C-alpha cells in the first residue's frame, strides 16, 4: 500500500528526520506536536493552557491537511512533564473533541523538546 506524506505550513515544520504525518490507506499517523507557533517556530507564550491549545491547533492543522479533522482521531497519546496538568488537558480537550472520544494514553515524561510541557501525537482514520 502506498504511503502519502502529509505536510502543511499551518503547523510547525518537522525538526529532524520525520514527517508531519504519513497516510497509509485510510489511516493517518500524525507525528508528535509540541506548542510551537508555526509562523515563528518558537514556543507559544503563556502557561500550560496556552501550550495545550497550541498543540491541539497544530494537530488539527495536520489532520485537515490530510483530509480529516480531530473528529477522525481514533487514538491520542498525551505526554506531560507534569501529570498534575492532566485535568487541564481534559478540560481543554472537551473543546476540541466530541463524543465518542478517541482512545487515549497519558504518559509522564522527564523532558520534552524545546522545554515544552506537553506533546501529543495521534492516529486518525478517514471515513
WOWO-V252043 format. One record per backbone hydrogen bond with DSSP energy under -0.5 kcal/mol. NH is the residue of the N-H (numbers start at 0). CO is the residue of the C=O. E is the energy in kcal/mol with one decimal. If there is no record, write none. Layout:
BEGIN
NH_CO_E + NH_CO_E
END
This chain:
BEGIN
3_22_-2.6 + 5_20_-2.7 + 10_7_-0.7 + 15_13_-0.9 + 17_15_-1.4 + 19_5_-0.5 + 20_5_-1.0 + 21_28_-1.8 + 22_3_-3.2 + 23_26_-3.0 + 24_1_-0.7 + 26_23_-2.0 + 27_123_-3.5 + 28_21_-2.8 + 29_27_-0.7 + 29_121_-2.7 + 30_19_-2.5 + 30_28_-0.5 + 32_119_-2.9 + 34_117_-0.5 + 35_33_-2.5 + 36_41_-3.0 + 37_35_-0.6 + 39_36_-0.8 + 40_36_-3.2 + 41_36_-0.6 + 43_34_-2.6 + 50_46_-2.0 + 51_47_-2.7 + 52_48_-2.4 + 53_49_-2.3 + 54_50_-2.2 + 55_51_-2.4 + 56_52_-2.6 + 57_53_-2.6 + 58_54_-2.7 + 59_55_-2.5 + 60_56_-2.1 + 61_57_-1.9 + 62_58_-2.7 + 63_59_-2.5 + 64_60_-1.9 + 65_61_-1.3 + 66_63_-1.5 + 67_62_-2.6 + 71_68_-2.1 + 72_69_-1.6 + 73_122_-2.7 + 74_122_-1.6 + 75_102_-2.3 + 76_120_-2.6 + 77_104_-2.8 + 78_118_-3.3 + 79_77_-0.5 + 79_106_-2.7 + 80_116_-1.9 + 84_81_-2.1 + 85_82_-1.6 + 87_84_-0.7 + 88_84_-1.7 + 89_85_-2.3 + 90_86_-2.2 + 91_87_-2.6 + 92_88_-3.0 + 93_89_-1.5 + 94_91_-1.6 + 95_92_-1.5 + 96_92_-2.2 + 102_73_-2.3 + 104_75_-2.0 + 106_77_-3.3 + 108_79_-2.7 + 114_111_-1.5 + 115_112_-2.0 + 118_78_-2.0 + 119_32_-1.7 + 120_76_-1.6 + 121_29_-1.5 + 122_74_-2.4 + 123_27_-3.1 + 124_71_-2.3 + 125_25_-3.3 + 125_123_-0.5
END
